[in-house]
């Protein structure tokens, strides 16, 4: 069955009336169109006529709300609910008429969803679990994939296609013989852009999974596997792994004695790298965003992850 803006507008009108903040049907159509990135309902319909928007919202599985334009249009129309209430009513309209569609408040929120989706697909994958079963492990420490999501480069009708290359890091069970702790994973992530703020279903697949059997050299320190830089920084800063991000790019400033021959410590300055939210979390554990670590801090970090 075809689904359009008018269906969502009817739900918005009905629910707004029940909430004592009534929105006329005509205004509801204009507001839904604004939420999808168009100044008027007529502009959205014109985009549909030229295939720049889907003829039906039935195949739309993800919508990134244009909250700025929505709030601007609501102000122009007048007599609309307050912004937070309006956003809630629009999300409710989608839940009722398009329960298959997930609403995201921003592109950053959609990106967070994609990263979480990748992690979940990997953890649930049969091949990954088969390789994990070959390791004497104690839980999952991290699921790590470093990739960029560039929505702005994807034209309407095109697809965001990402090759995934990462790993699942496993906890080490010291009571059993060591059999590996890293499962290297390759895969693909794809989602089609159907309109200005509309996307299709997300397709994520694991194409290869292998337990890393290279245990020699830098993979151990005193017989024990070492951590990734992301894990080391997460432990130091009290962050979740997905929050570390570009913090691993911070240059370590060596602090040496008067002779300059021996490093006594390193200074890690996260001032220009931490987002406001991450900075707040770091400051909850440390008194400054400039943190001094001992000379052995990098000894249990994989050598190819060491800062240059």
SVG drawing of the C-alpha trace seen along z (x, -y; Angstrom):
<svg xmlns="http://www.w3.org/2000/svg" viewBox="-8 -33 81 57">
<polyline fill="none" stroke="black" stroke-width="0.4" points="0.0,0.0 1.3,-3.4 2.2,-5.8 2.5,-9.6 2.8,-12.8 -1.0,-13.2 -1.2,-9.9 1.4,-11.2 -0.3,-14.6 -3.7,-13.0 -1.9,-11.3 -0.3,-14.5 -3.6,-16.4 -5.4,-13.7 -2.7,-13.4 -2.2,-17.2 -5.9,-17.7 -5.8,-14.9 -2.9,-16.7 -4.7,-20.0 -2.3,-21.6 -4.3,-21.2 -2.6,-21.5 -4.9,-21.9 -4.5,-19.3 -3.1,-21.8 -0.5,-23.0 0.3,-19.4 1.2,-18.7 3.4,-21.7 5.2,-20.6 5.8,-17.0 7.3,-18.4 9.5,-20.7 10.7,-17.8 11.8,-16.2 13.7,-19.2 11.2,-21.3 9.9,-24.7 6.4,-23.8 4.3,-20.7 4.1,-21.8 7.9,-21.8 8.0,-18.3 5.4,-17.1 7.4,-18.8 10.5,-16.8 8.5,-13.6 7.4,-14.4 11.1,-14.6 12.1,-11.5 14.2,-13.5 11.9,-12.2 10.3,-8.7 6.8,-8.5 5.8,-6.6 7.4,-6.6 6.7,-2.8 10.3,-2.0 11.8,-4.7 13.4,-3.0 15.3,-6.0 14.5,-9.7 16.9,-12.4 14.6,-15.2 15.4,-18.7 14.7,-20.2 15.9,-23.7 13.6,-24.0 10.7,-22.4 11.0,-24.9 11.3,-27.8 8.1,-26.6 6.2,-26.1 7.0,-29.7 5.9,-31.0 2.6,-29.1 1.9,-30.1 -0.2,-28.3 2.0,-25.3 3.1,-23.3 6.4,-24.1 9.4,-22.6 10.0,-19.7 6.3,-18.8 6.1,-19.1 9.1,-16.9 7.5,-14.3 4.2,-14.5 5.9,-14.0 7.8,-11.0 4.6,-9.6 2.9,-10.0 5.7,-8.0 5.5,-5.3 1.7,-5.0 1.7,-5.2 5.2,-4.0 6.4,-1.7 9.2,-0.4 10.8,-3.9 13.3,-4.9 13.6,-8.7 16.9,-10.3 17.2,-13.8 20.4,-14.6 22.9,-13.0 25.2,-12.5 22.5,-10.5 22.1,-8.4 25.8,-7.8 25.8,-6.6 23.0,-4.2 25.0,-2.9 28.0,-2.3 26.0,-0.5 24.2,1.5 27.6,2.7 28.8,3.7 25.6,5.7 25.7,7.4 29.3,8.4 28.6,9.8 25.6,11.8 27.4,13.1 27.8,16.9 31.2,16.8 32.5,14.4 31.1,16.5 32.6,19.6 36.1,17.9 35.5,16.6 34.7,20.2 38.2,21.2 39.7,18.8 39.8,19.5 38.3,16.1 36.6,14.3 34.0,12.1 34.2,9.4 36.3,6.4 35.8,4.3 34.3,4.3 36.5,1.9 35.9,0.5 37.4,-2.8 35.4,-4.2 34.0,-7.5 30.4,-8.2 30.0,-11.0 26.3,-11.6 27.0,-14.9 28.8,-13.1 25.9,-10.7 23.5,-12.0 19.8,-11.2 19.4,-7.9 22.9,-6.9 24.1,-4.7 26.5,-5.1 28.8,-2.2 31.5,-1.4 34.1,1.4 34.5,2.5 37.9,3.6 38.2,4.1 38.3,6.6 36.6,8.1 38.9,7.9 38.3,10.7 39.0,10.8 41.8,13.2 40.9,16.1 44.1,16.6 42.8,19.9 43.0,21.5 45.7,21.8 45.9,18.8 44.5,19.4 44.2,15.9 42.2,12.8 41.6,10.9 39.1,11.9 39.8,9.9 36.6,9.0 35.8,7.7 32.4,6.7 30.3,4.2 27.8,1.5 25.4,-0.1 22.3,-2.3 20.6,-4.0 19.6,-7.6 16.0,-7.9 15.5,-11.6 16.9,-14.7 16.4,-13.3 15.1,-9.8 17.1,-6.6 16.3,-3.0 17.1,0.1 20.6,0.6 22.4,3.6 25.4,4.7 27.2,8.0 30.3,9.8 32.3,11.1 35.2,12.6 36.2,13.5 39.5,15.0 41.0,15.6 44.4,13.8 46.9,16.6 50.0,14.3 51.0,14.4 54.6,13.5 56.7,10.4 54.8,7.3 51.6,9.1 52.7,10.1 54.4,8.4 55.8,10.8 53.7,13.6 50.4,11.6 48.6,10.0 48.7,6.3 45.9,3.8 44.9,1.5 45.6,-2.2 41.8,-2.8 41.4,-0.4 44.4,-1.9 43.0,-5.4 39.5,-4.2 40.9,-2.7 42.9,-5.8 40.2,-8.3 37.1,-6.4 35.5,-6.3 33.6,-3.8 35.5,-2.5 33.2,-4.3 33.9,-7.6 37.7,-7.4 37.6,-8.2 40.3,-10.6 41.8,-10.9 44.2,-8.2 45.8,-10.9 47.1,-12.9 50.9,-13.4 52.6,-12.0 55.1,-14.7 58.1,-12.9 59.3,-14.4 63.0,-13.7 65.6,-14.5 68.4,-17.1 70.5,-14.7 67.8,-14.2 68.7,-10.5 65.8,-8.9 62.1,-9.5 60.5,-9.8 56.9,-10.4 54.6,-11.5 52.1,-14.3 48.9,-13.6 47.1,-16.8 43.5,-16.1 42.4,-19.8 42.1,-20.1 40.8,-16.6 38.0,-16.0 34.4,-17.1 32.7,-19.0 30.8,-15.9 34.0,-13.7 36.0,-16.5 33.4,-16.6 33.8,-12.8 37.6,-13.1 37.5,-15.9 35.3,-13.8 38.3,-11.4 41.3,-13.8 41.7,-17.4 42.9,-18.5 42.8,-17.6 46.6,-17.5 47.4,-14.1 50.8,-12.8 51.4,-9.1 54.4,-6.9 57.1,-5.8 55.6,-2.3 52.2,-3.4 52.8,-2.4 54.6,0.9 51.3,2.9 50.0,1.2 50.5,2.7 53.7,1.2 52.0,0.2 49.5,-1.8 52.2,-3.8 52.0,-7.6 54.7,-9.0"/>
</svg>
